[in-house]
C-alpha cells in the first residue's frame, strides 16, 4: 500500500458522516482542549515561564483551527 492509497483511505474515512459527527462532538472538543493545555503547560515549564504570553497565543491559535467551540 503506497502513500497515495493511505491518503485516499484517510480522506474516505474523514468524509464519513459518523466520523465528522464524532470529530465535532463535545468529547472531541474536550480532548483537544486537554491535549493543547498539556502541551502549553509543558512548553511553559521547559521555558521557565518566560514565553507564557506567546505560548498562550499559540495555544489559542491552534484551538481556533482545530476546535469547534
CHARMM-style PDB file with segment names, atoms N, HN, CA, C and O in Angstrom:
ATOM      1  N   UNK     1       0.861  -1.174   0.000  1.00  0.00      PROA
ATOM      2  CA  UNK     1       0.000   0.000   0.000  1.00  0.00      PROA
ATOM      3  C   UNK     1       0.902   1.229   0.000  1.00  0.00      PROA
ATOM      4  O   UNK     1       1.735   1.407   0.889  1.00  0.00      PROA
ATOM      5  N   UNK     2       0.721   2.072  -1.011  1.00  0.00      PROA
ATOM      6  HN  UNK     2       0.044   1.928  -1.733  1.00  0.00      PROA
ATOM      7  CA  UNK     2       1.531   3.269  -1.142  1.00  0.00      PROA
ATOM      8  C   UNK     2       0.924   4.456  -0.404  1.00  0.00      PROA
ATOM      9  O   UNK     2      -0.180   4.380   0.137  1.00  0.00      PROA
ATOM     10  N   UNK     3       1.661   5.533  -0.397  1.00  0.00      PROA
ATOM     11  HN  UNK     3       2.557   5.595  -0.837  1.00  0.00      PROA
ATOM     12  CA  UNK     3       1.213   6.755   0.268  1.00  0.00      PROA
ATOM     13  C   UNK     3      -0.087   7.280  -0.333  1.00  0.00      PROA
ATOM     14  O   UNK     3      -0.953   7.776   0.388  1.00  0.00      PROA
ATOM     15  N   UNK     4      -0.220   7.172  -1.638  1.00  0.00      PROA
ATOM     16  HN  UNK     4       0.484   6.769  -2.223  1.00  0.00      PROA
ATOM     17  CA  UNK     4      -1.467   7.627  -2.288  1.00  0.00      PROA
ATOM     18  C   UNK     4      -2.665   6.818  -1.801  1.00  0.00      PROA
ATOM     19  O   UNK     4      -3.744   7.368  -1.577  1.00  0.00      PROA
ATOM     20  N   UNK     5      -2.469   5.505  -1.637  1.00  0.00      PROA
ATOM     21  HN  UNK     5      -1.593   5.059  -1.818  1.00  0.00      PROA
ATOM     22  CA  UNK     5      -3.549   4.644  -1.146  1.00  0.00      PROA
ATOM     23  C   UNK     5      -3.937   5.015   0.282  1.00  0.00      PROA
ATOM     24  O   UNK     5      -5.118   5.075   0.624  1.00  0.00      PROA
ATOM     25  N   UNK     6      -2.930   5.260   1.101  1.00  0.00      PROA
ATOM     26  HN  UNK     6      -1.971   5.211   0.823  1.00  0.00      PROA
ATOM     27  CA  UNK     6      -3.180   5.623   2.501  1.00  0.00      PROA
ATOM     28  C   UNK     6      -3.908   6.962   2.567  1.00  0.00      PROA
ATOM     29  O   UNK     6      -4.845   7.131   3.347  1.00  0.00      PROA
ATOM     30  N   UNK     7      -3.470   7.906   1.743  1.00  0.00      PROA
ATOM     31  HN  UNK     7      -2.709   7.769   1.110  1.00  0.00      PROA
ATOM     32  CA  UNK     7      -4.113   9.229   1.713  1.00  0.00      PROA
ATOM     33  C   UNK     7      -5.570   9.107   1.288  1.00  0.00      PROA
ATOM     34  O   UNK     7      -6.445   9.739   1.880  1.00  0.00      PROA
ATOM     35  N   UNK     8      -5.833   8.301   0.270  1.00  0.00      PROA
ATOM     36  HN  UNK     8      -5.122   7.788  -0.211  1.00  0.00      PROA
ATOM     37  CA  UNK     8      -7.204   8.111  -0.205  1.00  0.00      PROA
ATOM     38  C   UNK     8      -8.075   7.490   0.876  1.00  0.00      PROA
ATOM     39  O   UNK     8      -9.210   7.918   1.082  1.00  0.00      PROA
ATOM     40  N   UNK     9      -7.550   6.483   1.569  1.00  0.00      PROA
ATOM     41  HN  UNK     9      -6.628   6.135   1.402  1.00  0.00      PROA
ATOM     42  CA  UNK     9      -8.299   5.832   2.658  1.00  0.00      PROA
ATOM     43  C   UNK     9      -8.593   6.830   3.772  1.00  0.00      PROA
ATOM     44  O   UNK     9      -9.695   6.848   4.320  1.00  0.00      PROA
ATOM     45  N   UNK    10      -7.611   7.655   4.104  1.00  0.00      PROA
ATOM     46  HN  UNK    10      -6.716   7.640   3.659  1.00  0.00      PROA
ATOM     47  CA  UNK    10      -7.808   8.651   5.154  1.00  0.00      PROA
ATOM     48  C   UNK    10      -8.871   9.662   4.749  1.00  0.00      PROA
ATOM     49  O   UNK    10      -9.702  10.048   5.571  1.00  0.00      PROA
ATOM     50  N   UNK    11      -8.854  10.091   3.510  1.00  0.00      PROA
ATOM     51  HN  UNK    11      -8.179   9.778   2.842  1.00  0.00      PROA
ATOM     52  CA  UNK    11      -9.856  11.046   3.031  1.00  0.00      PROA
ATOM     53  C   UNK    11     -11.253  10.436   3.062  1.00  0.00      PROA
ATOM     54  O   UNK    11     -12.217  11.096   3.448  1.00  0.00      PROA
ATOM     55  N   UNK    12     -11.356   9.174   2.653  1.00  0.00      PROA
ATOM     56  HN  UNK    12     -10.572   8.638   2.340  1.00  0.00      PROA
ATOM     57  CA  UNK    12     -12.652   8.495   2.693  1.00  0.00      PROA
ATOM     58  C   UNK    12     -13.147   8.371   4.128  1.00  0.00      PROA
ATOM     59  O   UNK    12     -14.330   8.570   4.404  1.00  0.00      PROA
ATOM     60  N   UNK    13     -12.238   8.043   5.036  1.00  0.00      PROA
ATOM     61  HN  UNK    13     -11.277   7.882   4.812  1.00  0.00      PROA
ATOM     62  CA  UNK    13     -12.588   7.916   6.450  1.00  0.00      PROA
ATOM     63  C   UNK    13     -13.110   9.241   6.998  1.00  0.00      PROA
ATOM     64  O   UNK    13     -14.143   9.281   7.667  1.00  0.00      PROA
ATOM     65  N   UNK    14     -12.393  10.316   6.710  1.00  0.00      PROA
ATOM     66  HN  UNK    14     -11.554  10.283   6.167  1.00  0.00      PROA
ATOM     67  CA  UNK    14     -12.775  11.632   7.235  1.00  0.00      PROA
ATOM     68  C   UNK    14     -14.047  12.175   6.584  1.00  0.00      PROA
ATOM     69  O   UNK    14     -14.698  13.053   7.149  1.00  0.00      PROA
ATOM     70  N   UNK    15     -14.406  11.670   5.418  1.00  0.00      PROA
ATOM     71  HN  UNK    15     -13.877  10.956   4.959  1.00  0.00      PROA
ATOM     72  CA  UNK    15     -15.618  12.127   4.735  1.00  0.00      PROA
ATOM     73  C   UNK    15     -16.878  11.437   5.262  1.00  0.00      PROA
ATOM     74  O   UNK    15     -17.991  11.884   4.983  1.00  0.00      PROA
ATOM     75  N   UNK    16     -16.711  10.364   6.014  1.00  0.00      PROA
ATOM     76  HN  UNK    16     -15.807  10.001   6.240  1.00  0.00      PROA
ATOM     77  CA  UNK    16     -17.853   9.621   6.554  1.00  0.00      PROA
ATOM     78  C   UNK    16     -18.631  10.490   7.543  1.00  0.00      PROA
ATOM     79  O   UNK    16     -18.035  11.140   8.402  1.00  0.00      PROA
ATOM     80  N   UNK    17     -19.947  10.502   7.425  1.00  0.00      PROA
ATOM     81  HN  UNK    17     -20.432   9.974   6.727  1.00  0.00      PROA
ATOM     82  CA  UNK    17     -20.786  11.337   8.296  1.00  0.00      PROA
ATOM     83  C   UNK    17     -20.617  11.004   9.773  1.00  0.00      PROA
ATOM     84  O   UNK    17     -20.615  11.905  10.613  1.00  0.00      PROA
ATOM     85  N   UNK    18     -20.477   9.726  10.099  1.00  0.00      PROA
ATOM     86  HN  UNK    18     -20.479   8.994   9.418  1.00  0.00      PROA
ATOM     87  CA  UNK    18     -20.299   9.330  11.505  1.00  0.00      PROA
ATOM     88  C   UNK    18     -18.988   9.872  12.054  1.00  0.00      PROA
ATOM     89  O   UNK    18     -18.926  10.307  13.204  1.00  0.00      PROA
ATOM     90  N   UNK    19     -17.948   9.847  11.244  1.00  0.00      PROA
ATOM     91  HN  UNK    19     -17.998   9.493  10.311  1.00  0.00      PROA
ATOM     92  CA  UNK    19     -16.636  10.362  11.670  1.00  0.00      PROA
ATOM     93  C   UNK    19     -16.711  11.877  11.842  1.00  0.00      PROA
ATOM     94  O   UNK    19     -16.195  12.418  12.820  1.00  0.00      PROA
ATOM     95  N   UNK    20     -17.350  12.561  10.894  1.00  0.00      PROA
ATOM     96  HN  UNK    20     -17.769  12.122  10.100  1.00  0.00      PROA
ATOM     97  CA  UNK    20     -17.496  14.017  11.004  1.00  0.00      PROA
ATOM     98  C   UNK    20     -18.224  14.388  12.297  1.00  0.00      PROA
ATOM     99  O   UNK    20     -17.829  15.315  13.004  1.00  0.00      PROA
ATOM    100  N   UNK    21     -19.285  13.653  12.588  1.00  0.00      PROA
ATOM    101  HN  UNK    21     -19.606  12.900  12.014  1.00  0.00      PROA
ATOM    102  CA  UNK    21     -20.061  13.921  13.800  1.00  0.00      PROA
ATOM    103  C   UNK    21     -19.203  13.706  15.049  1.00  0.00      PROA
ATOM    104  O   UNK    21     -19.244  14.508  15.982  1.00  0.00      PROA
ATOM    105  N   UNK    22     -18.432  12.627  15.062  1.00  0.00      PROA
ATOM    106  HN  UNK    22     -18.399  11.975  14.305  1.00  0.00      PROA
ATOM    107  CA  UNK    22     -17.575  12.337  16.222  1.00  0.00      PROA
ATOM    108  C   UNK    22     -16.502  13.402  16.396  1.00  0.00      PROA
ATOM    109  O   UNK    22     -16.205  13.804  17.521  1.00  0.00      PROA
ATOM    110  N   UNK    23     -15.919  13.862  15.291  1.00  0.00      PROA
ATOM    111  HN  UNK    23     -16.160  13.535  14.378  1.00  0.00      PROA
ATOM    112  CA  UNK    23     -14.871  14.877  15.375  1.00  0.00      PROA
ATOM    113  C   UNK    23     -15.403  16.231  15.830  1.00  0.00      PROA
ATOM    114  O   UNK    23     -14.656  17.045  16.374  1.00  0.00      PROA
ATOM    115  N   UNK    24     -16.681  16.470  15.611  1.00  0.00      PROA
ATOM    116  HN  UNK    24     -17.288  15.809  15.170  1.00  0.00      PROA
ATOM    117  CA  UNK    24     -17.285  17.737  16.021  1.00  0.00      PROA
ATOM    118  C   UNK    24     -18.043  17.621  17.340  1.00  0.00      PROA
ATOM    119  O   UNK    24     -18.802  18.521  17.700  1.00  0.00      PROA
ATOM    120  N   UNK    25     -17.843  16.536  18.050  1.00  0.00      PROA
ATOM    121  HN  UNK    25     -17.226  15.805  17.757  1.00  0.00      PROA
ATOM    122  CA  UNK    25     -18.560  16.313  19.299  1.00  0.00      PROA
ATOM    123  C   UNK    25     -17.923  17.063  20.461  1.00  0.00      PROA
ATOM    124  O   UNK    25     -16.785  17.527  20.379  1.00  0.00      PROA
ATOM    125  N   UNK    26     -18.673  17.169  21.529  1.00  0.00      PROA
ATOM    126  HN  UNK    26     -19.597  16.792  21.596  1.00  0.00      PROA
ATOM    127  CA  UNK    26     -18.180  17.797  22.757  1.00  0.00      PROA
ATOM    128  C   UNK    26     -16.984  17.009  23.306  1.00  0.00      PROA
ATOM    129  O   UNK    26     -16.045  17.597  23.843  1.00  0.00      PROA
ATOM    130  N   UNK    27     -17.023  15.681  23.171  1.00  0.00      PROA
ATOM    131  HN  UNK    27     -17.786  15.204  22.736  1.00  0.00      PROA
ATOM    132  CA  UNK    27     -15.915  14.849  23.661  1.00  0.00      PROA
ATOM    133  C   UNK    27     -14.627  15.149  22.898  1.00  0.00      PROA
ATOM    134  O   UNK    27     -13.554  15.211  23.499  1.00  0.00      PROA
ATOM    135  N   UNK    28     -14.722  15.335  21.595  1.00  0.00      PROA
ATOM    136  HN  UNK    28     -15.594  15.285  21.107  1.00  0.00      PROA
ATOM    137  CA  UNK    28     -13.539  15.662  20.799  1.00  0.00      PROA
ATOM    138  C   UNK    28     -13.010  17.037  21.191  1.00  0.00      PROA
ATOM    139  O   UNK    28     -11.798  17.240  21.272  1.00  0.00      PROA
ATOM    140  N   UNK    29     -13.911  17.975  21.430  1.00  0.00      PROA
ATOM    141  HN  UNK    29     -14.895  17.810  21.364  1.00  0.00      PROA
ATOM    142  CA  UNK    29     -13.506  19.317  21.860  1.00  0.00      PROA
ATOM    143  C   UNK    29     -12.781  19.259  23.201  1.00  0.00      PROA
ATOM    144  O   UNK    29     -11.750  19.905  23.383  1.00  0.00      PROA
ATOM    145  N   UNK    30     -13.320  18.489  24.130  1.00  0.00      PROA
ATOM    146  HN  UNK    30     -14.158  17.964  23.981  1.00  0.00      PROA
ATOM    147  CA  UNK    30     -12.689  18.346  25.437  1.00  0.00      PROA
ATOM    148  C   UNK    30     -11.314  17.707  25.316  1.00  0.00      PROA
ATOM    149  O   UNK    30     -10.372  18.118  25.995  1.00  0.00      PROA
ATOM    150  N   UNK    31     -11.196  16.705  24.456  1.00  0.00      PROA
ATOM    151  HN  UNK    31     -11.960  16.371  23.904  1.00  0.00      PROA
ATOM    152  CA  UNK    31      -9.912  16.023  24.270  1.00  0.00      PROA
ATOM    153  C   UNK    31      -8.882  16.974  23.675  1.00  0.00      PROA
ATOM    154  O   UNK    31      -7.739  17.017  24.130  1.00  0.00      PROA
ATOM    155  N   UNK    32      -9.281  17.740  22.656  1.00  0.00      PROA
ATOM    156  HN  UNK    32     -10.209  17.706  22.286  1.00  0.00      PROA
ATOM    157  CA  UNK    32      -8.324  18.662  22.038  1.00  0.00      PROA
ATOM    158  C   UNK    32      -7.919  19.753  23.026  1.00  0.00      PROA
ATOM    159  O   UNK    32      -6.752  20.145  23.062  1.00  0.00      PROA
ATOM    160  N   UNK    33      -8.855  20.245  23.821  1.00  0.00      PROA
ATOM    161  HN  UNK    33      -9.803  19.927  23.792  1.00  0.00      PROA
ATOM    162  CA  UNK    33      -8.522  21.253  24.835  1.00  0.00      PROA
ATOM    163  C   UNK    33      -7.541  20.696  25.864  1.00  0.00      PROA
ATOM    164  O   UNK    33      -6.605  21.381  26.276  1.00  0.00      PROA
ATOM    165  N   UNK    34      -7.761  19.464  26.267  1.00  0.00      PROA
ATOM    166  HN  UNK    34      -8.521  18.908  25.932  1.00  0.00      PROA
ATOM    167  CA  UNK    34      -6.888  18.829  27.254  1.00  0.00      PROA
ATOM    168  C   UNK    34      -5.469  18.649  26.698  1.00  0.00      PROA
ATOM    169  O   UNK    34      -4.485  18.921  27.385  1.00  0.00      PROA
ATOM    170  N   UNK    35      -5.379  18.192  25.454  1.00  0.00      PROA
ATOM    171  HN  UNK    35      -6.178  17.971  24.895  1.00  0.00      PROA
ATOM    172  CA  UNK    35      -4.071  17.990  24.828  1.00  0.00      PROA
ATOM    173  C   UNK    35      -3.351  19.317  24.646  1.00  0.00      PROA
ATOM    174  O   UNK    35      -2.167  19.430  24.963  1.00  0.00      PROA
ATOM    175  N   UNK    36      -4.055  20.320  24.138  1.00  0.00      PROA
ATOM    176  HN  UNK    36      -5.016  20.228  23.881  1.00  0.00      PROA
ATOM    177  CA  UNK    36      -3.429  21.629  23.949  1.00  0.00      PROA
ATOM    178  C   UNK    36      -2.977  22.227  25.284  1.00  0.00      PROA
ATOM    179  O   UNK    36      -1.922  22.855  25.364  1.00  0.00      PROA
ATOM    180  N   UNK    37      -3.777  22.028  26.317  1.00  0.00      PROA
ATOM    181  HN  UNK    37      -4.634  21.518  26.251  1.00  0.00      PROA
ATOM    182  CA  UNK    37      -3.399  22.513  27.642  1.00  0.00      PROA
ATOM    183  C   UNK    37      -2.147  21.840  28.163  1.00  0.00      PROA
ATOM    184  O   UNK    37      -1.274  22.496  28.732  1.00  0.00      PROA
ATOM    185  N   UNK    38      -2.056  20.536  27.970  1.00  0.00      PROA
ATOM    186  HN  UNK    38      -2.765  20.004  27.508  1.00  0.00      PROA
ATOM    187  CA  UNK    38      -0.883  19.792  28.431  1.00  0.00      PROA
ATOM    188  C   UNK    38       0.373  20.228  27.681  1.00  0.00      PROA
ATOM    189  O   UNK    38       1.441  20.377  28.275  1.00  0.00      PROA
ATOM    190  N   UNK    39       0.237  20.429  26.382  1.00  0.00      PROA
ATOM    191  HN  UNK    39      -0.630  20.308  25.899  1.00  0.00      PROA
ATOM    192  CA  UNK    39       1.385  20.874  25.583  1.00  0.00      PROA
ATOM    193  C   UNK    39       1.813  22.282  26.015  1.00  0.00      PROA
ATOM    194  O   UNK    39       3.006  22.549  26.159  1.00  0.00      PROA
ATOM    195  N   UNK    40       0.857  23.169  26.217  1.00  0.00      PROA
ATOM    196  HN  UNK    40      -0.112  22.952  26.100  1.00  0.00      PROA
ATOM    197  CA  UNK    40       1.172  24.528  26.651  1.00  0.00      PROA
ATOM    198  C   UNK    40       1.843  24.518  28.026  1.00  0.00      PROA
ATOM    199  O   UNK    40       2.811  25.245  28.249  1.00  0.00      PROA
ATOM    200  N   UNK    41       1.339  23.709  28.933  1.00  0.00      PROA
ATOM    201  HN  UNK    41       0.552  23.118  28.751  1.00  0.00      PROA
ATOM    202  CA  UNK    41       1.941  23.610  30.264  1.00  0.00      PROA
ATOM    203  C   UNK    41       3.374  23.095  30.182  1.00  0.00      PROA
ATOM    204  O   UNK    41       4.262  23.601  30.868  1.00  0.00      PROA
ATOM    205  N   UNK    42       3.597  22.090  29.342  1.00  0.00      PROA
ATOM    206  HN  UNK    42       2.876  21.678  28.784  1.00  0.00      PROA
ATOM    207  CA  UNK    42       4.944  21.536  29.188  1.00  0.00      PROA
ATOM    208  C   UNK    42       5.887  22.583  28.600  1.00  0.00      PROA
ATOM    209  O   UNK    42       7.022  22.724  29.054  1.00  0.00      PROA
ATOM    210  N   UNK    43       5.416  23.316  27.589  1.00  0.00      PROA
ATOM    211  HN  UNK    43       4.494  23.201  27.220  1.00  0.00      PROA
ATOM    212  CA  UNK    43       6.246  24.356  26.977  1.00  0.00      PROA
ATOM    213  C   UNK    43       6.578  25.447  27.988  1.00  0.00      PROA
ATOM    214  O   UNK    43       7.704  25.942  28.021  1.00  0.00      PROA
ATOM    215  N   UNK    44       5.620  25.816  28.797  1.00  0.00      PROA
ATOM    216  HN  UNK    44       4.705  25.414  28.771  1.00  0.00      PROA
ATOM    217  CA  UNK    44       5.843  26.832  29.824  1.00  0.00      PROA
ATOM    218  C   UNK    44       6.872  26.355  30.842  1.00  0.00      PROA
ATOM    219  O   UNK    44       7.745  27.116  31.259  1.00  0.00      PROA
ATOM    220  N   UNK    45       6.764  25.112  31.230  1.00  0.00      PROA
ATOM    221  HN  UNK    45       6.055  24.493  30.891  1.00  0.00      PROA
ATOM    222  CA  UNK    45       7.693  24.543  32.210  1.00  0.00      PROA
ATOM    223  C   UNK    45       9.113  24.511  31.650  1.00  0.00      PROA
ATOM    224  O   UNK    45      10.071  24.868  32.336  1.00  0.00      PROA
ATOM    225  N   UNK    46       9.235  24.079  30.395  1.00  0.00      PROA
ATOM    226  HN  UNK    46       8.457  23.789  29.838  1.00  0.00      PROA
ATOM    227  CA  UNK    46      10.551  23.981  29.758  1.00  0.00      PROA
ATOM    228  C   UNK    46      11.195  25.355  29.622  1.00  0.00      PROA
ATOM    229  O   UNK    46      12.408  25.495  29.778  1.00  0.00      PROA
ATOM    230  N   UNK    47      10.387  26.363  29.332  1.00  0.00      PROA
ATOM    231  HN  UNK    47       9.402  26.250  29.206  1.00  0.00      PROA
ATOM    232  CA  UNK    47      10.929  27.714  29.123  1.00  0.00      PROA
ATOM    233  C   UNK    47      10.970  28.536  30.405  1.00  0.00      PROA
ATOM    234  O   UNK    47      11.344  29.709  30.384  1.00  0.00      PROA
ATOM    235  N   UNK    48      10.590  27.931  31.500  1.00  0.00      PROA
ATOM    236  HN  UNK    48      10.285  26.978  31.517  1.00  0.00      PROA
ATOM    237  CA  UNK    48      10.617  28.649  32.773  1.00  0.00      PROA
ATOM    238  C   UNK    48       9.608  29.776  32.844  1.00  0.00      PROA
ATOM    239  O   UNK    48       9.781  30.716  33.620  1.00  0.00      PROA
ATOM    240  N   UNK    49       8.562  29.696  32.049  1.00  0.00      PROA
ATOM    241  HN  UNK    49       8.421  28.933  31.418  1.00  0.00      PROA
ATOM    242  CA  UNK    49       7.520  30.717  32.070  1.00  0.00      PROA
ATOM    243  C   UNK    49       7.872  31.993  31.324  1.00  0.00      PROA
ATOM    244  O   UNK    49       7.085  32.939  31.315  1.00  0.00      PROA
ATOM    245  N   UNK    50       9.042  32.034  30.699  1.00  0.00      PROA
ATOM    246  HN  UNK    50       9.681  31.265  30.706  1.00  0.00      PROA
ATOM    247  CA  UNK    50       9.492  33.246  30.019  1.00  0.00      PROA
ATOM    248  C   UNK    50       8.645  33.601  28.798  1.00  0.00      PROA
ATOM    249  O   UNK    50       8.578  34.766  28.404  1.00  0.00      PROA
ATOM    250  N   UNK    51       8.006  32.610  28.206  1.00  0.00      PROA
ATOM    251  HN  UNK    51       8.061  31.664  28.526  1.00  0.00      PROA
ATOM    252  CA  UNK    51       7.281  32.838  26.969  1.00  0.00      PROA
ATOM    253  C   UNK    51       5.805  32.489  27.096  1.00  0.00      PROA
ATOM    254  O   UNK    51       5.169  32.095  26.119  1.00  0.00      PROA
ATOM    255  N   UNK    52       5.269  32.632  28.283  1.00  0.00      PROA
ATOM    256  HN  UNK    52       5.785  32.952  29.077  1.00  0.00      PROA
ATOM    257  CA  UNK    52       3.878  32.244  28.519  1.00  0.00      PROA
ATOM    258  C   UNK    52       2.892  32.981  27.617  1.00  0.00      PROA
ATOM    259  O   UNK    52       1.910  32.394  27.163  1.00  0.00      PROA
ATOM    260  N   UNK    53       3.145  34.248  27.358  1.00  0.00      PROA
ATOM    261  HN  UNK    53       3.943  34.725  27.727  1.00  0.00      PROA
ATOM    262  CA  UNK    53       2.233  35.014  26.502  1.00  0.00      PROA
ATOM    263  C   UNK    53       2.215  34.449  25.083  1.00  0.00      PROA
ATOM    264  O   UNK    53       1.152  34.313  24.478  1.00  0.00      PROA
ATOM    265  N   UNK    54       3.396  34.119  24.555  1.00  0.00      PROA
ATOM    266  HN  UNK    54       4.260  34.229  25.046  1.00  0.00      PROA
ATOM    267  CA  UNK    54       3.478  33.550  23.215  1.00  0.00      PROA
ATOM    268  C   UNK    54       2.884  32.143  23.185  1.00  0.00      PROA
ATOM    269  O   UNK    54       2.215  31.769  22.221  1.00  0.00      PROA
ATOM    270  N   UNK    55       3.127  31.369  24.234  1.00  0.00      PROA
ATOM    271  HN  UNK    55       3.670  31.673  25.017  1.00  0.00      PROA
ATOM    272  CA  UNK    55       2.586  30.013  24.315  1.00  0.00      PROA
ATOM    273  C   UNK    55       1.066  30.059  24.352  1.00  0.00      PROA
ATOM    274  O   UNK    55       0.398  29.283  23.670  1.00  0.00      PROA
ATOM    275  N   UNK    56       0.520  30.976  25.155  1.00  0.00      PROA
ATOM    276  HN  UNK    56       1.062  31.607  25.709  1.00  0.00      PROA
ATOM    277  CA  UNK    56      -0.941  31.111  25.224  1.00  0.00      PROA
ATOM    278  C   UNK    56      -1.519  31.517  23.870  1.00  0.00      PROA
ATOM    279  O   UNK    56      -2.584  31.040  23.478  1.00  0.00      PROA
ATOM    280  N   UNK    57      -0.822  32.392  23.161  1.00  0.00      PROA
ATOM    281  HN  UNK    57       0.043  32.780  23.479  1.00  0.00      PROA
ATOM    282  CA  UNK    57      -1.267  32.808  21.832  1.00  0.00      PROA
ATOM    283  C   UNK    57      -1.254  31.649  20.845  1.00  0.00      PROA
ATOM    284  O   UNK    57      -2.178  31.490  20.047  1.00  0.00      PROA
ATOM    285  N   UNK    58      -0.203  30.844  20.905  1.00  0.00      PROA
ATOM    286  HN  UNK    58       0.548  30.974  21.553  1.00  0.00      PROA
ATOM    287  CA  UNK    58      -0.102  29.689  20.019  1.00  0.00      PROA
ATOM    288  C   UNK    58      -1.180  28.663  20.357  1.00  0.00      PROA
ATOM    289  O   UNK    58      -1.769  28.051  19.466  1.00  0.00      PROA
ATOM    290  N   UNK    59      -1.432  28.484  21.654  1.00  0.00      PROA
ATOM    291  HN  UNK    59      -0.954  28.981  22.378  1.00  0.00      PROA
ATOM    292  CA  UNK    59      -2.473  27.542  22.063  1.00  0.00      PROA
ATOM    293  C   UNK    59      -3.843  27.995  21.548  1.00  0.00      PROA
ATOM    294  O   UNK    59      -4.624  27.189  21.042  1.00  0.00      PROA
ATOM    295  N   UNK    60      -4.121  29.287  21.684  1.00  0.00      PROA
ATOM    296  HN  UNK    60      -3.487  29.942  22.095  1.00  0.00      PROA
ATOM    297  CA  UNK    60      -5.404  29.817  21.217  1.00  0.00      PROA
ATOM    298  C   UNK    60      -5.531  29.671  19.704  1.00  0.00      PROA
ATOM    299  O   UNK    60      -6.589  29.295  19.199  1.00  0.00      PROA
ATOM    300  N   UNK    61      -4.459  29.967  18.986  1.00  0.00      PROA
ATOM    301  HN  UNK    61      -3.599  30.273  19.396  1.00  0.00      PROA
ATOM    302  CA  UNK    61      -4.490  29.849  17.528  1.00  0.00      PROA
ATOM    303  C   UNK    61      -4.742  28.405  17.103  1.00  0.00      PROA
ATOM    304  O   UNK    61      -5.523  28.147  16.187  1.00  0.00      PROA
ATOM    305  N   UNK    62      -4.078  27.471  17.771  1.00  0.00      PROA
ATOM    306  HN  UNK    62      -3.444  27.681  18.516  1.00  0.00      PROA
ATOM    307  CA  UNK    62      -4.274  26.061  17.453  1.00  0.00      PROA
ATOM    308  C   UNK    62      -5.712  25.632  17.772  1.00  0.00      PROA
ATOM    309  O   UNK    62      -6.342  24.918  16.992  1.00  0.00      PROA
ATOM    310  N   UNK    63      -6.220  26.073  18.918  1.00  0.00      PROA
ATOM    311  HN  UNK    63      -5.709  26.653  19.552  1.00  0.00      PROA
ATOM    312  CA  UNK    63      -7.581  25.720  19.304  1.00  0.00      PROA
ATOM    313  C   UNK    63      -8.607  26.297  18.332  1.00  0.00      PROA
ATOM    314  O   UNK    63      -9.611  25.657  18.021  1.00  0.00      PROA
ATOM    315  N   UNK    64      -8.344  27.507  17.860  1.00  0.00      PROA
ATOM    316  HN  UNK    64      -7.528  28.027  18.112  1.00  0.00      PROA
ATOM    317  CA  UNK    64      -9.248  28.126  16.887  1.00  0.00      PROA
ATOM    318  C   UNK    64      -9.270  27.326  15.573  1.00  0.00      PROA
ATOM    319  O   UNK    64     -10.305  27.255  14.910  1.00  0.00      PROA
ATOM    320  N   UNK    65      -8.153  26.738  15.206  1.00  0.00      PROA
ATOM    321  HN  UNK    65      -7.313  26.796  15.745  1.00  0.00      PROA
ATOM    322  CA  UNK    65      -8.071  25.972  13.953  1.00  0.00      PROA
ATOM    323  C   UNK    65      -8.705  24.596  14.092  1.00  0.00      PROA
ATOM    324  O   UNK    65      -9.382  24.136  13.173  1.00  0.00      PROA
ATOM    325  N   UNK    66      -8.496  23.927  15.231  1.00  0.00      PROA
ATOM    326  HN  UNK    66      -7.946  24.301  15.977  1.00  0.00      PROA
ATOM    327  CA  UNK    66      -8.970  22.546  15.359  1.00  0.00      PROA
ATOM    328  C   UNK    66     -10.215  22.411  16.213  1.00  0.00      PROA
ATOM    329  O   UNK    66     -10.914  21.401  16.128  1.00  0.00      PROA
ATOM    330  N   UNK    67     -10.502  23.399  17.025  1.00  0.00      PROA
ATOM    331  HN  UNK    67      -9.934  24.219  17.094  1.00  0.00      PROA
ATOM    332  CA  UNK    67     -11.661  23.309  17.905  1.00  0.00      PROA
ATOM    333  C   UNK    67     -12.953  23.613  17.179  1.00  0.00      PROA
ATOM    334  O   UNK    67     -12.959  24.153  16.073  1.00  0.00      PROA
ATOM    335  N   UNK    68     -14.057  23.250  17.832  1.00  0.00      PROA
ATOM    336  HN  UNK    68     -14.053  22.811  18.730  1.00  0.00      PROA
ATOM    337  CA  UNK    68     -15.358  23.539  17.234  1.00  0.00      PROA
ATOM    338  C   UNK    68     -16.205  24.410  18.136  1.00  0.00      PROA
ATOM    339  O   UNK    68     -17.395  24.603  17.886  1.00  0.00      PROA
ATOM    340  N   UNK    69     -15.593  24.937  19.187  1.00  0.00      PROA
ATOM    341  HN  UNK    69     -14.626  24.780  19.391  1.00  0.00      PROA
ATOM    342  CA  UNK    69     -16.318  25.842  20.092  1.00  0.00      PROA
ATOM    343  C   UNK    69     -15.435  26.993  20.482  1.00  0.00      PROA
ATOM    344  OT1 UNK    69     -15.858  27.867  21.239  1.00  0.00      PROA
TER     345      UNK     69
END
